[in-house]
Amino acid sequence: MNALLDWYDANARSMPWRIGPTERKKGQRPDPYRVWLSEVMLQQTTVAAVKEYFNRFTTRWPTVTDLANADDGDVMAEWAGLGYYARARNLLKCARMVASDFDGQFPDNTIELLKLPGIGPYTAAAISSIAFDNAATVVDGNVERVMSRLYAVQTPLPAAKPELTELAAKLTPQARSGDHAQAVMDLGATICTPKSPSCVICPLLNPCEARKTGIQAELPKKTPKAPKPTRHGYIYLVQREDGAWLLERRPDKGLLGGTLGWPGSVWEEDPIPNPPIDADWRTSNQQVRHTFTHFHLILTVLSANVSKNAASLQGDFVPLADFSAKALPTVMRKAYELAQNQQLAALKTEKSQ
């Protein structure tokens, strides 16, 4: 695998959480906190989407102890838009355990890392390898694709995962293990891409079994996924005459757990409306559409303005000065933007008449 490391030395991607090969050769070592934070953020999220969040988090909470001392609501608000909110809840649990049980220092081996909240086999291997240069096998989607093509593995994913992990483990060197792990991931992200891989400039061109038979674009094979069901729901945007918005915090467990959002109905095939307050409701002529991991969601958006003395059956009114649409989960922000756009359109129509 010398050819792969040579390629990585010349082509490593620059990322805010990464210590590149040149810096590592000079003795610089990655901060385990930054490695951990980036890996948690990157779960089911693209590098491009994560960079801004990572920079904001590390500016506001530069160490794991700083994050451990953060307010839950502040962390959830900064996370808003990244999705998979259980990651944010586990982020806080993990930071607090590292701060309290490990004196603010991440353990340097996978066995201890796996004991921390929110850290599974992949994340533990990534931290162990990248932060501490241990010969741990790191396997993400990019690595699976590289291994499946390098060895022409015909077994479809996800059934092929154990075989691909075993193949990746055989290639993991004792020296420069962290660089090797990042090299394979970079190769999959930039050269051995899902569509139209750039085989002619690949450092693993010669040993690649899939390329030899011309099937590289067909791999890895995947078992077809079942179609996602569609759920429906009602969502209610209420603003008092003093500008305060009615919001509720969702239960810690479950979808969007621990986040602030608009009151609404249960999301199901045939939901029942349940307005949180007596009001003159305006129904939007458009619906919010959003896709989660396991289902599509279509929301009917209703808006209302109420007096400053209005009492709500659920949620609490948040003063306008404390409200930030950016702190809402994406689906909630879509509803807000839809309602705001509809209100602006109504005002323009009113002025033109």
Buried (B, 14 or more C-beta within 10 A) or exposed (E): BEEBBEBBBEBBEEBEBBBBBEEBEEEEEBBBBBBBBBBBBBBEBEBEBBBEBBEEBBEEBEBBBBBBEBEEEEBBBBBBBBBBBBBBBBBBBBBBBBBEEBEBEBBBEBEBBBEBBBBEBBBBBBBBBBBBBBBBBBBBBBBBBBBBBBBBBEBBBEEBEEBBBEBBBEBBBEEBBBBBBBBBBBBBBBBBBEEEBEBEEBBBBEEBBBBEEEBBBEBBBEEEEEEEEEBBBBBBBBBBEEEBBBBBBBEEEEBBBBBBBBBBBEBEEEBEEEBBBEBEBBEBEEBBEBEBEEEBBEBBBBBBBBEEEBEBEEBEBBEEEEBEEEBBBEBBBBBBEBBEEBBEEEEEEEEEE
